[in-house]
Amino acid sequence: MALGTAVASAHVSVTPDSTSADGFAQLTFKVPNESQTAKTSKLTVTLPADTPFTSVSVQPMDGWTVEVLDAELAAPITVKGATITKAPASVVWTADETHQISQRQYQTFSISVGRLPREGTTLLLPAAQTYSDGTVVNWSEVTVAGQDKPAHPAPSFITTLPLGDHGAHAPADLEATSSVSPDSGAAAAGWTGLGAGILGLAAGASALARTRRADAKG
């Protein structure tokens, strides 16, 4: 029952620092330990095969060895004019005995990947979590909109528009508001101040003239 509760409340998940198509992203996997009797000793993340990454680099971690394993593609693909026949297929982290993830602990694992596929693509990153007692939990089930969330959902995210396309067009009211530049605003303020100065000078001259006429009559 305790293990069942843990499984229901915590999952292996991924958080990208960017989802922009055709760009690069740092993917951070959060891995909680869910066993009451064993420690997490290994994590294997499977990378997309239909939209493969052409670049994968890993962040070193104390007490963990990490490998990026390549595999032949089912069919060659062309990326930026280059033909690719092999791509990174998985990343494997293995802990030494001292750094295994214990009960009530979690660990984060980061990789840098690119380029991300076109916007609207769902990237599934199935993860296999291995425990020190030999148990393997596969986080590989697909989450379907409108259906109950599976017990072991695969880490995933959806790509968005390329970075250069975000905010390309501002709303009409925002464009109208921003049509007055800071320089033109400063110039307007300057003309306003000059006008006020001229009016003040005219008023002073008029008062002086009245004073002189009064003195002459006196």
C-alpha positions in Angstrom: 0.0 0.0 0.0 2.8 2.4 0.8 4.5 1.7 -2.5 1.2 2.2 -4.3 0.7 5.6 -2.6 4.2 6.7 -3.6 3.7 5.7 -7.2 0.4 7.6 -7.4 2.0 10.8 -6.0 5.3 11.0 -7.7 6.6 10.4 -11.2 9.7 10.8 -13.2 9.2 14.0 -15.1 11.1 16.3 -17.5 11.3 20.1 -17.5 12.8 21.8 -20.7 14.2 25.3 -20.4 13.1 26.0 -23.9 10.5 24.4 -26.2 11.2 26.5 -29.3 11.3 24.5 -32.6 14.7 24.3 -34.4 16.5 25.4 -31.2 18.4 23.8 -28.4 17.1 23.0 -24.9 18.4 21.8 -21.5 16.2 19.0 -20.3 16.1 18.4 -16.6 14.7 15.0 -15.4 13.4 14.8 -11.8 13.6 11.3 -10.4 12.1 10.6 -7.0 12.8 7.3 -5.2 9.6 5.5 -4.7 10.7 2.2 -3.1 10.4 1.7 0.7 13.2 -0.9 0.7 15.6 -0.2 -2.2 17.5 2.7 -3.6 17.5 4.1 -7.2 20.8 3.1 -8.8 20.3 3.7 -12.5 18.3 5.8 -14.9 17.9 5.2 -18.7 16.2 7.8 -20.9 15.3 6.8 -24.4 15.5 9.6 -26.9 13.1 10.1 -29.9 13.9 8.0 -32.9 11.4 9.5 -35.4 12.6 13.0 -34.8 16.2 12.3 -33.5 18.4 14.9 -31.8 21.6 15.5 -33.7 23.3 16.9 -30.6 23.3 15.6 -27.1 25.6 16.6 -24.3 25.5 15.7 -20.6 26.0 17.5 -17.3 28.6 15.7 -15.1 27.3 14.5 -11.7 29.4 13.5 -8.7 29.1 9.7 -8.0 27.3 9.0 -11.3 28.7 7.8 -14.6 26.8 8.8 -17.7 26.9 7.4 -21.3 25.2 8.6 -24.5 24.5 5.6 -26.7 24.2 6.1 -30.5 22.1 4.0 -32.9 21.6 3.7 -36.6 18.5 5.4 -37.8 15.8 3.4 -39.6 16.2 5.8 -42.6 18.6 8.7 -43.2 17.4 12.2 -42.5 18.6 15.6 -43.6 19.3 18.3 -41.1 20.6 21.7 -42.2 21.8 20.2 -45.5 23.6 17.3 -43.8 22.6 13.7 -44.1 22.3 11.9 -40.8 22.4 8.1 -40.5 23.2 7.7 -36.8 21.9 9.7 -33.8 21.9 9.5 -30.0 19.4 6.9 -28.9 19.6 6.9 -25.1 21.3 8.3 -22.1 22.3 6.1 -19.1 23.2 7.3 -15.6 24.6 4.8 -13.1 25.3 5.6 -9.5 28.1 4.3 -7.3 26.9 2.8 -4.0 27.3 6.0 -2.0 25.3 8.2 -4.4 22.2 6.1 -5.0 18.9 7.8 -4.3 17.4 6.8 -1.0 13.9 6.9 0.5 12.4 10.4 0.6 15.0 11.7 -1.8 15.1 12.7 -5.4 17.8 13.6 -7.9 17.8 15.7 -11.1 19.6 14.8 -14.3 20.3 17.3 -17.1 21.2 17.0 -20.7 21.4 19.6 -23.5 19.7 18.5 -26.8 19.0 19.9 -30.2 17.7 20.7 -32.6 14.1 20.4 -31.5 11.6 19.3 -34.2 8.8 21.5 -35.7 6.3 23.2 -33.5 3.4 21.0 -32.2 5.5 17.9 -31.9 5.1 15.9 -28.7 8.5 14.6 -27.6 8.2 11.4 -25.6 11.2 10.5 -23.4 10.5 7.2 -21.8 12.6 6.5 -18.7 13.6 3.3 -17.0 14.3 3.6 -13.3 16.4 0.7 -11.8 16.5 0.0 -8.1 19.3 -1.7 -6.1 17.1 -4.8 -5.6 16.9 -5.3 -9.4 13.4 -3.9 -9.8 12.9 -1.8 -12.9 10.0 0.7 -13.2 9.3 1.9 -16.8 7.9 5.4 -17.1 6.7 4.9 -20.7 3.0 5.1 -20.9 1.4 7.7 -23.2 -0.9 10.3 -21.7 -4.0 10.8 -23.8 -6.1 14.0 -23.5 -9.5 13.3 -22.0 -8.5 10.0 -20.5 -7.3 9.1 -17.0 -3.6 9.7 -16.5 -1.6 6.4 -16.7 0.1 5.0 -13.6 3.6 5.4 -15.3 3.4 8.3 -17.8 6.4 8.9 -20.0 8.2 12.3 -19.5 7.2 14.5 -22.4 6.7 18.0 -23.7 5.4 19.8 -26.8 7.5 22.0 -29.0 6.4 25.6 -29.8 7.0 28.1 -32.5 10.7 28.9 -33.3 12.1 31.6 -31.1 12.2 34.2 -33.8 8.4 33.8 -34.4 7.4 34.6 -30.8 5.9 38.1 -30.5 6.5 39.0 -34.2 3.2 41.0 -34.3 2.1 43.2 -31.4 -1.7 43.8 -30.9 -2.9 46.9 -32.7 -3.7 48.9 -29.5 -0.1 48.1 -28.2 1.4 49.2 -31.5 -0.6 52.5 -31.4 0.5 53.1 -27.8 4.1 52.4 -28.6 4.1 54.6 -31.7 5.4 57.6 -29.7 9.0 57.0 -29.1 10.8 58.2 -25.9 12.6 60.8 -28.0 9.4 62.2 -29.4 7.9 62.2 -25.9 10.8 64.2 -24.6 10.6 66.6 -27.5 6.9 67.1 -26.7 7.7 67.8 -23.1 10.3 70.3 -24.2 7.9 72.2 -26.4 5.4 72.3 -23.6 7.9 73.8 -21.3 9.1 76.4 -23.8 5.4 77.4 -24.4 4.9 77.9 -20.7 8.1 80.0 -20.5 7.0 82.3 -23.3 3.6 82.8 -21.6 5.3 83.6 -18.3 7.6 86.1 -20.0 4.7 87.8 -21.7 2.8 88.1 -18.5 5.8 89.5 -16.7 6.3 92.1 -19.5 2.7 93.1 -19.3 2.9 93.6 -15.5 6.0 95.7 -15.9 4.3 97.9 -18.5 1.3 98.5 -16.2 3.7 99.5 -13.3 5.5 102.0 -15.5 2.3 103.6 -16.6 1.1 103.9 -13.0 4.4 105.6 -12.0 4.1 108.0 -14.9 0.6 109.1 -13.9 1.8 109.5 -10.3 
